Amino acid sequence: VVLALIGATVQGGFNTFYPITARVYPAELRASGIGYAVGIGRAGAVAGPLIAGYFLAAKVPMSTLFLVFSVPLVLSGLAAFSIRSPALQRLR
């Protein structure tokens, strides 16, 4: 149940980056901005399981694995919260 909740909230959190990106970038750069956001997300989708596989093969405890993978999530949340844009101020 906890893993399902983690998966749902993490995926939902990532999906909010796309509308944030669409509001922050000006129209002439919007496609590139969203493209970079998607590309970075896909890089994480490839790297995450690879890193997890190495940790699991090294017999790293599951609690440590969750801790390691929570760091990028917290950093991305802080980065999103720190975005200063007039287009986003109306949403807060």
C-alpha positions as CSV (number, residue, x, y, z in Angstrom):
1,V,0.0,0.0,0.0
2,V,2.8,2.4,0.9
3,L,4.6,1.7,-2.4
4,A,1.4,2.3,-4.3
5,L,0.9,5.7,-2.5
6,I,4.6,6.6,-3.2
7,G,4.2,5.7,-6.9
8,A,1.0,7.7,-7.2
9,T,2.2,10.8,-5.5
10,V,5.6,10.8,-7.2
11,Q,4.1,10.3,-10.7
12,G,1.5,13.0,-9.9
13,G,4.2,15.3,-8.8
14,F,6.2,14.8,-11.9
15,N,3.2,15.4,-14.1
16,T,2.7,18.8,-12.5
17,F,6.0,20.0,-13.9
18,Y,4.6,20.1,-17.4
19,P,1.9,22.7,-16.8
20,I,4.4,24.6,-14.6
21,T,6.8,24.6,-17.5
22,A,4.1,25.8,-19.9
23,R,3.3,28.7,-17.7
24,V,6.9,29.8,-16.9
25,Y,8.4,29.8,-20.4
26,P,7.3,32.4,-22.9
27,A,5.4,31.2,-26.0
28,E,8.4,31.2,-28.3
29,L,10.4,28.9,-26.0
30,R,7.6,26.8,-24.6
31,A,8.1,23.7,-26.8
32,S,11.8,23.6,-26.0
33,G,11.3,24.1,-22.3
34,I,8.7,21.3,-22.1
35,G,11.0,19.2,-24.3
36,Y,13.9,19.6,-21.9
37,A,11.6,18.8,-18.9
38,V,10.4,15.6,-20.6
39,G,14.0,14.7,-21.6
40,I,15.4,15.2,-18.1
41,G,12.5,13.1,-16.8
42,R,13.2,10.3,-19.2
43,A,16.9,10.3,-18.2
44,G,15.8,9.8,-14.6
45,A,13.4,7.0,-15.7
46,V,16.4,5.2,-17.2
47,A,19.0,6.0,-14.6
48,G,16.7,5.3,-11.6
49,P,16.2,1.5,-12.2
50,L,19.9,1.1,-13.1
51,I,21.0,2.7,-9.9
52,A,18.5,0.7,-7.9
53,G,19.7,-2.5,-9.5
54,Y,23.3,-1.7,-8.5
55,F,22.3,-1.0,-4.9
56,L,20.2,-4.1,-4.7
57,A,23.0,-6.2,-6.1
58,A,25.3,-4.7,-3.5
59,K,22.8,-5.8,-0.8
60,V,22.1,-2.2,0.3
61,P,19.2,-2.2,2.8
62,M,15.8,-1.2,1.3
63,S,15.5,1.7,3.8
64,T,18.7,3.1,2.6
65,L,17.6,2.8,-1.0
66,F,14.4,4.7,-0.2
67,L,16.4,7.4,1.5
68,V,18.8,7.8,-1.4
69,F,15.9,8.0,-3.9
70,S,14.1,10.5,-1.8
71,V,16.9,13.1,-2.1
72,P,16.2,14.0,-5.8
73,L,12.5,14.1,-5.1
74,V,12.9,16.6,-2.3
75,L,15.3,18.7,-4.3
76,S,12.9,18.8,-7.3
77,G,10.1,19.8,-5.0
78,L,12.2,22.6,-3.5
79,A,13.2,23.7,-7.0
80,A,9.6,23.8,-8.2
81,F,8.5,25.7,-5.1
82,S,11.3,28.3,-5.6
83,I,10.3,29.2,-9.1
84,R,9.4,32.9,-9.2
85,S,7.1,33.8,-12.0
86,P,4.2,36.1,-12.3
87,A,2.3,33.4,-14.1
88,L,2.6,31.1,-11.1
89,Q,1.9,33.6,-8.4
90,R,-1.8,33.5,-9.2
91,L,-1.8,29.8,-8.4
92,R,-0.3,30.0,-4.9
